[in-house]
Each structure stands twice: as structure tokens, then as C-alpha cells.
Amino acid sequence: KPLAGRLARAQANFFETYPLFLGALLIAVARHQSNHWITWGAEAYVWGRLIYIPLYAFGVPYVRSLAWAVATAGIVMILYGAAFT
């Protein structure tokens, strides 16, 4: 079944990126950082992942890559906010 297979792959992809997201947030918390980079990064990750799941499930190829890139950029934003601001 194609839908079940795509959802399983989307879940596997989530399990690959979620620890990075949590690690980035833990770094920000450990450094007692709270700024707009971290807030926007967390929102970008959550919204990017929420949009990515149905796009992946229905096999939309290019837009889902954009959603994945937004989520990944969110992790980078959190790390930037924790390290440089």
C-alpha cells in the first residue's frame, strides 16, 4: 500500500530529525538563551514538519522538500540563536 509506505518513511524521517531539534533546544536552554532566533526556529521546525507529513503522504515531490528545508532551517536558527546572540 503506497500511502502506508510513505507514512512509514515520513515517520522514519521525523525520528531522524527530532533528536536534532531537541538537542538544539536543550543547548539553548542550557545556555539560558531566549531570543527571536530560537522562537522562530522552533516555530519553523514545528510548522515545517506539520506541513511535510501530508505532503509526503500524498506524494507531492517538490513542495515537501521545501517543507523539509524549512524545518531544517529552523534547527539551524535555534543553534544560531543559542550560539551567537
Secondary structure, 3 states (H helix, E strand, C coil): CHHHHHHHHHHHHHHHHHHHHHHHHHHHHHCCCCCHHHHHHHHHHHHHHHHHHHHHHCCCHHHHHHHHHHHHHHHHHHHHHHHHC
